[in-house]
Amino acid sequence: MRFLKNKIARAMENAKAVQQKQVKLEPTFEYVKVEQAVLVKHEETSSIKTQPFTPKRAPKSPEASIKSASTPVKRKRESNANKNIVKNYARAMVNFALSNVATAMIEDLIKRENHPGINLRSFRKFMDEQKEEVTSIRRLRELLLACDEDEEVMTGFKRIFKEIGMIFIRDFSLNWIYNSKVGDKLTHVKYRFKMMRRVQNPEYFTYIENFAKK
């Protein structure tokens, strides 16, 4: 009986020892789960770091779009404004040549020409014919610049108009600008001396872009 008890006790001790050994060797389920989670997290972080960074462009603001779209329109308006300035000055010069204020000055210029076909009446008739034609730089330039095809009387008319035009711009244009119905009076004043230089040298009076820059 004692032998049987001892045998059972030894068997229980051996089973207990084997169980403790397995506990020491095998990791718990909780440890394995945490280790796997760490590995997965490390892999996800590595994949994120290796992805190239591509910055996104900021969307264009509505103000910038409106500004870029309105630039050509603004340039076109400026070009039209410059053309109107030349046309206004040209018509004012013709009207001044037809006015009584310029009569004495025109008669002095006619005497310098000393030509039987050039007199006050013929000159004003010529100016009256050009009144509705001077609507552009080209037409004003043709009225100021004598060419080889022009007859002597026509060349004299152009010289007189050139001189009377310079007198108008120099001495009478400010009064005309501020007492007329022209728009943008300050711009007309700004271009006053530029216009006088172009009238004095009509061969350089070509395109409106050149006129606006110089």
ABEGO torsion letter per residue (X at the ends): XAAAAAAAAAAAAAAAAAAAAAAAABBBAAAAAAAAAAAAAAAAAAAAAABBBBBBBBBBBAAAAAAAAAAAAAAAAAAAAAAAAAAAAAAAAAAAAABAAAAAAAAAAAAAAGBAABBAAAAAAAAAAAAAABABAAAAAAAABBBAABBAAAAAAAAAAAAAAAAAAAAAAAAAAAABABBGAAAAAAAAAAAAAAAABAAABBBAAAAAAX
